[in-house]
Amino acid sequence: MKPILALLLGISLIASPAAAQPLRCLQPQEAESLALVALPDILRETVRTCATTLPASSFVRANSAPLIAKYQVEADRAWPAAQRALLKLSDPMIEPLLNTQIARQMLTALAVSQIVGRIDVADCNTIDRLASLLQPLPPRNTAGLIVTSLQYLKARKASGAKAVKDVPELPICAEPKR
């Protein structure tokens, strides 16, 4: 999911000049809406990528259609919030573009290429297991797990943890200290 948010940074940089106002951060719910919009296409392409290496009885191959349909319903519901999140990261001048399906198609296409394009087919068995564990969760919970994981990794990177050195800077607002 980290490539999706990196993509959003790229969109915001394209849309606004370098001298523009500083990048704002997304609240977790806003980031979750972006994740929800991208997840059905990510799932579809992951199934396609892993179909040749997983047995027909695997969870991903045998149960992907209802899983993707469940995520698609939530993606459609999340799109208005995702549009607002994109606008928050972008120059207001591109608002007309964000009110079209082109923005959604760009978001999902770039997310798919960044995430699914990095899948090593040797990891398909692990992906199959993860999908089976996530299946009973509501899609919003899955998006929440993704965003919370990214926030955690971002905080670990900021503290100098070497194991997470490749986590990009993401526009998710830091959790308030408790």
Buried (B, 14 or more C-beta within 10 A) or exposed (E): BBBBBBBBBEBBBEBBEEEEEEBEBBEBBBBBBBBBBBBBBBBBBBBEBBBEBBEEEBBBBEBBEEBBEBBBEBBEBBBEBBBBBBBBBBBEEBBEBBEEEEBBEBBBBBBBEBBBEEBEEEBBBEBBEEBBEBBEEEBBEBBBBBBBEBBEBBBBBEEEEEEBEEBEEBBBBEEEEE
